[in-house]
């Protein structure tokens, strides 16, 4: 299935059903928290959303394989044969979920030839959907209201950083020293999960440096949306767009997200 508009219209109800499964756990006292081998938490909500999304995508696109955070044990020898696949984080921001701060999302991306060509991010608490594709541009819809097209914003004298609540503030400050002279004011806006990248796609923030480990399902949907909105999501070392499913490890390199393609990333790269 290659009609992106039709795909999005089919993905929205899948996200809504997964959201309902997540919220049923969120409104309970017992999250059934367990820990994976890397000590990251997983809850009953992660698994419930995973099940809904897997079943939905199996019905929608039975010929397209799926790579989900909650089913990531597929060997690379098998994965490397895929020319297209779904890259899924059923609940991005599990720590935010556990802290009950509402900043968690569902992330689904379609990868083709190692690049994300379509992505959708759904926010269960606010029933907000962001989506973007190489064909459609980038869009935002809140609680079934008419969708509005979104664009990243050009740089101004005020730089707004989309900052992680948990990682890397000190590293970010060192990073910004090399480009401080471009701006009169720098503000930080802390927010969890892939919502940081959504802020850039909709023109609320300018820059998100990520110098802390992430996995491919953390970025794939957001990259599709950011790029469709006019921005960039690039490897911090070589400034090339991130690619997917090209190695055994599913960890991303460190990366930068910027709304304006003219953002002075080269100056930052030279200073490191």
VOBA-239497 format. One record per residue (C-alpha): residue number from 1; y, z, x. Coordinates in nm, 3 decimals, always signed. Each point is the difference from the previous one (the first is absolute). Example, Ala and Ser with C-alpha at 12.3 -4.5 7.8 and 13.67 -1.06 7.14 Angstrom:
# VOBA-239497
+-----+---------+---------+---------+
!   i !   north !      up !    east !
+-----+---------+---------+---------+
!   1 !  -0.450 !  +0.780 !  +1.230 !
!   2 !  +0.344 !  -0.066 !  +0.137 !
+-----+---------+---------+---------+
This chain:
# VOBA-239497
+-----+---------+---------+---------+
!   i !   north !      up !    east !
+-----+---------+---------+---------+
!   1 !  +0.000 !  +0.000 !  +0.000 !
!   2 !  +0.325 !  -0.114 !  +0.164 !
!   3 !  +0.255 !  +0.026 !  -0.284 !
!   4 !  +0.206 !  +0.295 !  +0.125 !
!   5 !  +0.178 !  +0.062 !  -0.328 !
!   6 !  -0.330 !  +0.016 !  -0.185 !
!   7 !  -0.145 !  +0.228 !  +0.267 !
!   8 !  +0.290 !  +0.245 !  -0.032 !
!   9 !  -0.033 !  +0.004 !  -0.378 !
!  10 !  -0.368 !  +0.086 !  +0.044 !
!  11 !  +0.063 !  +0.260 !  +0.271 !
!  12 !  +0.257 !  +0.195 !  -0.203 !
!  13 !  -0.252 !  +0.133 !  -0.258 !
!  14 !  -0.245 !  +0.082 !  +0.280 !
!  15 !  +0.273 !  +0.207 !  +0.167 !
!  16 !  +0.085 !  +0.167 !  -0.331 !
!  17 !  -0.364 !  +0.097 !  -0.056 !
!  18 !  -0.026 !  +0.135 !  +0.355 !
!  19 !  +0.325 !  +0.187 !  -0.056 !
!  20 !  -0.141 !  +0.166 !  -0.311 !
!  21 !  -0.303 !  +0.110 !  +0.198 !
!  22 !  +0.227 !  +0.144 !  +0.272 !
!  23 !  +0.225 !  +0.181 !  -0.246 !
!  24 !  -0.297 !  +0.156 !  -0.178 !
!  25 !  -0.080 !  +0.177 !  +0.329 !
!  26 !  +0.366 !  +0.065 !  +0.088 !
!  27 !  +0.049 !  +0.194 !  -0.321 !
!  28 !  -0.301 !  +0.222 !  +0.081 !
!  29 !  -0.010 !  +0.308 !  +0.219 !
!  30 !  -0.302 !  -0.115 !  +0.201 !
!  31 !  +0.046 !  -0.312 !  +0.216 !
!  32 !  -0.350 !  +0.032 !  +0.155 !
!  33 !  +0.150 !  -0.042 !  +0.348 !
!  34 !  -0.235 !  -0.102 !  +0.281 !
!  35 !  +0.068 !  -0.116 !  +0.355 !
!  36 !  -0.115 !  -0.317 !  +0.174 !
!  37 !  -0.117 !  -0.025 !  +0.362 !
!  38 !  +0.362 !  -0.051 !  +0.115 !
!  39 !  +0.095 !  +0.319 !  -0.191 !
!  40 !  +0.210 !  -0.193 !  -0.253 !
!  41 !  -0.034 !  +0.132 !  -0.354 !
!  42 !  -0.165 !  -0.181 !  -0.290 !
!  43 !  +0.007 !  +0.116 !  -0.361 !
!  44 !  -0.176 !  -0.072 !  -0.326 !
!  45 !  +0.300 !  -0.220 !  -0.086 !
!  46 !  -0.055 !  -0.224 !  +0.305 !
!  47 !  -0.359 !  -0.058 !  -0.104 !
!  48 !  +0.077 !  -0.049 !  -0.370 !
!  49 !  +0.268 !  -0.260 !  +0.077 !
!  50 !  -0.230 !  -0.174 !  +0.248 !
!  51 !  -0.269 !  -0.036 !  -0.266 !
!  52 !  +0.243 !  -0.145 !  -0.258 !
!  53 !  +0.150 !  -0.249 !  +0.248 !
!  54 !  -0.337 !  -0.111 !  +0.134 !
!  55 !  -0.133 !  -0.070 !  -0.349 !
!  56 !  +0.322 !  -0.177 !  -0.101 !
!  57 !  +0.005 !  -0.227 !  +0.304 !
!  58 !  -0.373 !  -0.070 !  -0.025 !
!  59 !  +0.063 !  -0.134 !  -0.349 !
!  60 !  +0.323 !  -0.182 !  +0.089 !
!  61 !  -0.105 !  -0.168 !  +0.327 !
!  62 !  -0.374 !  +0.047 !  +0.054 !
!  63 !  -0.004 !  -0.235 !  +0.300 !
!  64 !  +0.272 !  +0.185 !  +0.196 !
!  65 !  -0.126 !  +0.297 !  +0.206 !
!  66 !  +0.178 !  +0.334 !  +0.001 !
!  67 !  +0.098 !  +0.236 !  +0.280 !
!  68 !  +0.105 !  +0.339 !  -0.134 !
!  69 !  +0.094 !  +0.320 !  +0.182 !
!  70 !  -0.274 !  +0.169 !  -0.199 !
!  71 !  -0.259 !  -0.262 !  +0.099 !
!  72 !  +0.100 !  -0.096 !  +0.352 !
!  73 !  -0.341 !  +0.009 !  +0.170 !
!  74 !  -0.053 !  -0.377 !  -0.020 !
!  75 !  -0.093 !  -0.115 !  +0.354 !
!  76 !  +0.238 !  -0.238 !  +0.177 !
!  77 !  -0.280 !  -0.253 !  +0.048 !
!  78 !  +0.003 !  -0.041 !  -0.377 !
!  79 !  +0.376 !  +0.037 !  -0.054 !
!  80 !  +0.095 !  -0.258 !  +0.262 !
!  81 !  -0.163 !  -0.270 !  -0.210 !
!  82 !  +0.244 !  +0.056 !  -0.285 !
!  83 !  +0.283 !  -0.252 !  -0.035 !
!  84 !  +0.140 !  +0.192 !  -0.300 !
!  85 !  -0.044 !  +0.358 !  -0.121 !
!  86 !  +0.163 !  +0.280 !  -0.196 !
!  87 !  +0.141 !  +0.283 !  +0.212 !
!  88 !  +0.030 !  +0.316 !  -0.210 !
!  89 !  +0.130 !  +0.354 !  +0.026 !
!  90 !  -0.097 !  +0.158 !  -0.333 !
!  91 !  +0.230 !  +0.298 !  +0.064 !
!  92 !  +0.256 !  -0.035 !  +0.277 !
!  93 !  +0.165 !  +0.331 !  +0.076 !
!  94 !  -0.289 !  +0.238 !  -0.066 !
!  95 !  +0.190 !  +0.278 !  +0.179 !
!  96 !  +0.298 !  -0.059 !  -0.229 !
!  97 !  -0.239 !  +0.010 !  -0.296 !
!  98 !  -0.139 !  +0.335 !  +0.116 !
!  99 !  +0.355 !  +0.133 !  +0.047 !
! 100 !  +0.083 !  -0.120 !  -0.353 !
! 101 !  +0.322 !  -0.172 !  +0.104 !
! 102 !  -0.074 !  -0.316 !  -0.208 !
! 103 !  +0.037 !  -0.235 !  +0.300 !
! 104 !  -0.335 !  -0.176 !  -0.001 !
! 105 !  -0.099 !  -0.356 !  -0.083 !
! 106 !  -0.278 !  -0.249 !  -0.064 !
! 107 !  +0.003 !  -0.289 !  +0.250 !
! 108 !  -0.185 !  -0.330 !  -0.046 !
! 109 !  +0.050 !  -0.309 !  +0.218 !
! 110 !  -0.161 !  -0.342 !  +0.019 !
! 111 !  -0.054 !  -0.106 !  +0.362 !
! 112 !  -0.055 !  -0.364 !  +0.094 !
! 113 !  -0.050 !  -0.118 !  +0.358 !
! 114 !  +0.093 !  +0.350 !  +0.125 !
! 115 !  +0.338 !  +0.010 !  -0.177 !
! 116 !  +0.094 !  +0.180 !  -0.324 !
! 117 !  +0.101 !  -0.268 !  -0.250 !
! 118 !  +0.030 !  +0.222 !  -0.308 !
! 119 !  +0.042 !  +0.372 !  -0.052 !
! 120 !  +0.054 !  +0.252 !  -0.278 !
! 121 !  +0.100 !  +0.366 !  +0.032 !
! 122 !  -0.016 !  +0.222 !  -0.307 !
! 123 !  +0.157 !  +0.345 !  -0.033 !
! 124 !  -0.207 !  +0.203 !  -0.250 !
! 125 !  +0.254 !  +0.274 !  -0.077 !
! 126 !  +0.285 !  -0.237 !  -0.091 !
! 127 !  -0.216 !  -0.294 !  -0.115 !
! 128 !  +0.195 !  -0.222 !  +0.238 !
! 129 !  -0.150 !  -0.317 !  +0.145 !
! 130 !  +0.122 !  -0.195 !  +0.300 !
! 131 !  -0.154 !  -0.333 !  +0.082 !
! 132 !  +0.063 !  -0.298 !  +0.221 !
! 133 !  -0.163 !  -0.316 !  +0.121 !
! 134 !  +0.063 !  -0.304 !  +0.210 !
! 135 !  +0.037 !  -0.199 !  -0.326 !
! 136 !  +0.178 !  +0.241 !  -0.235 !
! 137 !  +0.258 !  +0.193 !  +0.200 !
! 138 !  +0.022 !  +0.379 !  -0.048 !
! 139 !  +0.028 !  +0.189 !  -0.329 !
! 140 !  +0.028 !  +0.350 !  -0.145 !
! 141 !  -0.102 !  +0.113 !  -0.348 !
! 142 !  +0.045 !  +0.348 !  -0.147 !
! 143 !  -0.222 !  +0.113 !  -0.286 !
! 144 !  -0.051 !  -0.342 !  -0.162 !
! 145 !  +0.372 !  -0.083 !  -0.005 !
! 146 !  +0.088 !  -0.356 !  +0.104 !
! 147 !  -0.069 !  -0.058 !  +0.368 !
! 148 !  +0.300 !  -0.054 !  +0.230 !
! 149 !  -0.002 !  -0.200 !  +0.320 !
! 150 !  +0.079 !  +0.206 !  +0.309 !
! 151 !  +0.140 !  -0.093 !  +0.342 !
! 152 !  +0.043 !  +0.188 !  +0.322 !
! 153 !  +0.362 !  +0.050 !  +0.099 !
! 154 !  +0.205 !  -0.131 !  +0.293 !
! 155 !  +0.107 !  +0.252 !  +0.260 !
! 156 !  +0.328 !  +0.188 !  -0.044 !
! 157 !  +0.179 !  +0.260 !  +0.212 !
! 158 !  -0.215 !  +0.269 !  -0.163 !
! 159 !  -0.364 !  +0.002 !  +0.110 !
! 160 !  -0.243 !  +0.164 !  -0.242 !
! 161 !  -0.334 !  +0.098 !  +0.153 !
! 162 !  -0.305 !  +0.036 !  -0.223 !
! 163 !  -0.160 !  +0.296 !  +0.173 !
! 164 !  -0.341 !  +0.157 !  -0.029 !
! 165 !  -0.004 !  +0.353 !  -0.133 !
! 166 !  -0.266 !  +0.094 !  +0.252 !
! 167 !  +0.011 !  -0.210 !  +0.314 !
! 168 !  +0.219 !  -0.116 !  +0.283 !
! 169 !  +0.354 !  +0.124 !  -0.062 !
! 170 !  +0.056 !  +0.077 !  +0.370 !
! 171 !  -0.140 !  -0.337 !  +0.107 !
! 172 !  +0.224 !  -0.172 !  -0.256 !
! 173 !  +0.310 !  +0.167 !  +0.145 !
! 174 !  -0.087 !  -0.121 !  +0.351 !
! 175 !  -0.071 !  -0.346 !  -0.134 !
! 176 !  +0.338 !  -0.033 !  -0.171 !
! 177 !  +0.205 !  +0.085 !  +0.310 !
! 178 !  -0.019 !  -0.359 !  +0.120 !
! 179 !  +0.150 !  -0.143 !  -0.321 !
! 180 !  +0.232 !  +0.285 !  -0.103 !
! 181 !  +0.305 !  -0.201 !  +0.108 !
! 182 !  -0.062 !  -0.252 !  -0.281 !
! 183 !  +0.068 !  +0.258 !  -0.274 !
! 184 !  +0.269 !  +0.245 !  -0.105 !
! 185 !  -0.241 !  +0.227 !  -0.183 !
! 186 !  -0.376 !  +0.059 !  -0.006 !
! 187 !  -0.172 !  +0.170 !  -0.293 !
! 188 !  -0.362 !  +0.102 !  -0.047 !
! 189 !  -0.177 !  -0.027 !  -0.332 !
! 190 !  -0.332 !  +0.185 !  +0.010 !
! 191 !  -0.273 !  -0.117 !  -0.234 !
! 192 !  -0.379 !  -0.014 !  +0.006 !
! 193 !  -0.266 !  -0.273 !  -0.005 !
! 194 !  +0.074 !  -0.374 !  -0.020 !
! 195 !  +0.310 !  +0.079 !  -0.206 !
! 196 !  +0.197 !  -0.011 !  +0.327 !
! 197 !  -0.068 !  -0.371 !  +0.026 !
! 198 !  +0.077 !  -0.054 !  -0.367 !
! 199 !  +0.347 !  +0.150 !  +0.061 !
! 200 !  +0.059 !  -0.265 !  +0.263 !
! 201 !  -0.129 !  -0.279 !  -0.225 !
! 202 !  +0.239 !  +0.097 !  -0.279 !
! 203 !  +0.302 !  +0.037 !  +0.228 !
! 204 !  +0.036 !  +0.379 !  -0.007 !
! 205 !  -0.092 !  +0.057 !  +0.367 !
! 206 !  +0.032 !  -0.214 !  +0.312 !
! 207 !  -0.258 !  +0.108 !  +0.254 !
! 208 !  -0.331 !  +0.184 !  +0.026 !
! 209 !  -0.148 !  +0.057 !  +0.346 !
! 210 !  -0.361 !  +0.115 !  -0.002 !
! 211 !  -0.108 !  +0.141 !  +0.337 !
! 212 !  -0.299 !  +0.188 !  -0.134 !
! 213 !  -0.350 !  -0.125 !  -0.095 !
! 214 !  -0.060 !  -0.187 !  -0.324 !
! 215 !  -0.281 !  -0.221 !  -0.128 !
! 216 !  +0.007 !  -0.355 !  -0.131 !
! 217 !  -0.019 !  +0.106 !  -0.366 !
! 218 !  +0.316 !  +0.209 !  +0.051 !
! 219 !  +0.214 !  -0.306 !  +0.075 !
! 220 !  -0.158 !  -0.316 !  -0.144 !
! 221 !  +0.147 !  +0.012 !  -0.352 !
! 222 !  +0.337 !  +0.122 !  +0.126 !
! 223 !  +0.017 !  -0.277 !  +0.259 !
! 224 !  -0.051 !  -0.265 !  -0.268 !
! 225 !  +0.277 !  +0.156 !  -0.210 !
! 226 !  +0.245 !  +0.054 !  +0.286 !
! 227 !  -0.045 !  -0.354 !  +0.129 !
! 228 !  +0.037 !  -0.144 !  -0.351 !
! 229 !  +0.323 !  +0.200 !  -0.034 !
! 230 !  +0.141 !  -0.151 !  +0.319 !
! 231 !  -0.085 !  +0.273 !  +0.251 !
! 232 !  -0.237 !  +0.040 !  +0.294 !
! 233 !  -0.294 !  +0.226 !  +0.086 !
! 234 !  -0.090 !  -0.050 !  +0.366 !
! 235 !  -0.202 !  +0.138 !  +0.288 !
! 236 !  +0.226 !  +0.233 !  +0.202 !
! 237 !  -0.115 !  -0.153 !  +0.330 !
! 238 !  +0.024 !  -0.374 !  -0.053 !
! 239 !  +0.208 !  -0.015 !  -0.322 !
! 240 !  -0.253 !  -0.233 !  -0.164 !
! 241 !  -0.104 !  +0.061 !  -0.363 !
! 242 !  -0.303 !  +0.226 !  -0.035 !
! 243 !  -0.331 !  -0.176 !  -0.049 !
! 244 !  -0.317 !  +0.129 !  -0.165 !
! 245 !  -0.374 !  +0.015 !  +0.056 !
! 246 !  +0.007 !  -0.140 !  +0.351 !
! 247 !  -0.174 !  +0.285 !  +0.182 !
! 248 !  -0.261 !  +0.271 !  -0.039 !
! 249 !  +0.260 !  +0.272 !  -0.044 !
! 250 !  +0.201 !  +0.002 !  -0.322 !
! 251 !  +0.286 !  +0.195 !  +0.159 !
! 252 !  +0.339 !  -0.171 !  +0.011 !
! 253 !  +0.219 !  -0.019 !  +0.307 !
! 254 !  +0.327 !  +0.189 !  -0.027 !
! 255 !  +0.243 !  -0.208 !  -0.205 !
! 256 !  +0.355 !  -0.049 !  -0.125 !
! 257 !  +0.114 !  -0.099 !  -0.348 !
! 258 !  +0.350 !  -0.139 !  -0.049 !
! 259 !  +0.177 !  -0.152 !  -0.298 !
! 260 !  +0.233 !  -0.233 !  +0.189 !
! 261 !  -0.182 !  -0.252 !  +0.223 !
! 262 !  +0.298 !  +0.026 !  +0.237 !
! 263 !  -0.064 !  +0.372 !  +0.062 !
! 264 !  +0.027 !  +0.061 !  +0.379 !
! 265 !  -0.371 !  +0.061 !  +0.057 !
! 266 !  +0.012 !  -0.176 !  +0.336 !
! 267 !  +0.244 !  +0.261 !  +0.132 !
! 268 !  -0.237 !  +0.277 !  -0.106 !
! 269 !  -0.297 !  -0.177 !  +0.158 !
! 270 !  +0.186 !  -0.044 !  +0.329 !
! 271 !  +0.098 !  +0.365 !  +0.010 !
! 272 !  -0.357 !  +0.133 !  -0.033 !
+-----+---------+---------+---------+
